[in-house]
Amino acid sequence: MAEKLAIHGGKPVRTEPFPSWPIFGKEEERRLIRALRSGNWGKLQGDQVAEFERRFAQYHQAKHGLAVVNGTAAIRIALVAAGIGAGDEVIVPPYTFLATASAVVEANATPVFADIELETSNIDPRAVDAAVTPRTRAIIPVHLGGLPADMDAIMEIARAHNLIVIEDACHAHGAGYKGQRVGAIGHLGVFSFQSSKNLNSGEGGIILTNDDQLAGNCWSIHNCGRVPEGAWYDHHTIGGNYRLGEFQGAVLNAQWERFENQAETREENGRYLAERLARIPGILPQKRTADCTRHAYNLFSLRIAPEVFGVGREVFLEALSAEGIVGMAGYVIPLYRQPLFENLAFGPYTAGRSTQPELDYRQTQCPNCETISNTQGVWLEHRYMLGTRGDMDDIVAAFEKVHENRDRLSGA
Ligand SMILES: Cc1ncc(COP(=O)(O)O)c(C=O)c1O
């Protein structure tokens, strides 16, 4: 007989804590104190942010790196730098954090949602191709959870229609696509350093590009519309203060020292976990594509097929949590179902409304996203992947235990 589930009063598979996040120590303290004592707390005076920009860009094989206040601002700056604005359409996936699409609105352009692939949760190039109109100016693929999107196919569509590609790599620090790091495969790429990300300074972001002109535009926009050779009170274009501060730069430099080891650990554990969990009926880990040479595993993403597994997602997550493994349902509705889009609650931004009176997100339907959002998507935080092989075995054991007891769970 299967061992009693913890939710029914049995012994949990796991009571020991998993690694917590963030991880920090003396190096963060040393760097922070150095920045503090230097008296140079702003990016324009200090050297921490500049050092980090160099290191991060170089590692991602990008010519330019520009640190900014967060990933949301990074996307908006990238769009504006590429000359995208009112009346322009930008193709985005609906299975993503708000910012991928809201930053498009904040750039005064129109997000157009193209469905994702069921197996990878990444934007489907066929859906992108079908969404292109004469107004399309850009595509923002998201490397969901750290799995690189199909960049060859996306760049091919971009070339055919003369579109800008901005990689939303906010989950994908250090991810590899055919041996190249993500972030500078497209014309621009953005990363976030918000607390839950694989590289973390509480808040923060960076824009990468190999294009000198785009880099110059981004620099001006993030620095109040100034130009590099201009004076302090010389403002040439609309911009703002989106500069990252030196304390965050200090933390990022310290975190960077740990990054490569952590990335390798996540990759190794994530691969192992995916392989083991895939043996359980109805558990479908995000499919790793042949082009993925490193998965960043900011999220371990999987689907539960309720009719095969035997219970629905919410019942499963509750039972799993009682066993000591806390999963999440993630993006539980497609992004276009948010009131923001259904009501075109765009505040001062005209977005597409001036040129597209027919704009109505209530008509948008992306069936694969609906399946994953509404019923199948499950995530585990990346900190789980920072554990040991034994930790991974405990996660597998908890999944197996819930499966073995599925008939005893209500909602079966
Ligand atoms: C896919 C994705 N894009 C964009 C962002 C925005 O980043 P930030 O929270 O730093 O503004 C996030 C992070 O929250 C994200 O997960």
Ligand as a Chemical Component Dictionary entry (heavy atoms), coordinates in Angstrom:
data_LIG
# 
_chem_comp.id                   LIG 
_chem_comp.type                 NON-POLYMER 
_chem_comp.pdbx_formal_charge   0 
_chem_comp.three_letter_code    LIG 
# 
loop_
_chem_comp_atom.comp_id 
_chem_comp_atom.atom_id 
_chem_comp_atom.alt_atom_id 
_chem_comp_atom.type_symbol 
_chem_comp_atom.charge 
_chem_comp_atom.model_Cartn_x 
_chem_comp_atom.model_Cartn_y 
_chem_comp_atom.model_Cartn_z 
_chem_comp_atom.pdbx_ordinal 
LIG C1 C1 C 0 9.913  37.564 -18.511 1  
LIG C2 C2 C 0 10.114 38.846 -17.758 2  
LIG N1 N1 N 0 10.213 39.991 -18.458 3  
LIG C3 C3 C 0 10.404 41.161 -17.838 4  
LIG C4 C4 C 0 10.516 41.260 -16.470 5  
LIG C5 C5 C 0 10.646 42.604 -15.849 6  
LIG O1 O1 O 0 11.758 42.749 -15.028 7  
LIG P1 P1 P 0 11.710 43.711 -13.741 8  
LIG O2 O2 O 0 10.883 43.039 -12.697 9  
LIG O3 O3 O 0 13.150 43.825 -13.365 10 
LIG O4 O4 O 0 11.136 45.011 -14.174 11 
LIG C6 C6 C 0 10.451 40.081 -15.715 12 
LIG C7 C7 C 0 10.675 40.064 -14.256 13 
LIG O5 O5 O 0 10.017 40.254 -13.358 14 
LIG C8 C8 C 0 10.201 38.858 -16.363 15 
LIG O6 O6 O 0 10.075 37.724 -15.666 16 
# 
loop_
_chem_comp_bond.comp_id 
_chem_comp_bond.atom_id_1 
_chem_comp_bond.atom_id_2 
_chem_comp_bond.value_order 
_chem_comp_bond.pdbx_ordinal 
LIG C1 C2 SING 1  
LIG C2 N1 SING 2  
LIG C2 C8 DOUB 3  
LIG N1 C3 DOUB 4  
LIG C3 C4 SING 5  
LIG C4 C5 SING 6  
LIG C4 C6 DOUB 7  
LIG C5 O1 SING 8  
LIG O1 P1 SING 9  
LIG P1 O2 DOUB 10 
LIG P1 O3 SING 11 
LIG P1 O4 SING 12 
LIG C6 C7 SING 13 
LIG C6 C8 SING 14 
LIG C7 O5 DOUB 15 
LIG C8 O6 SING 16 
# 
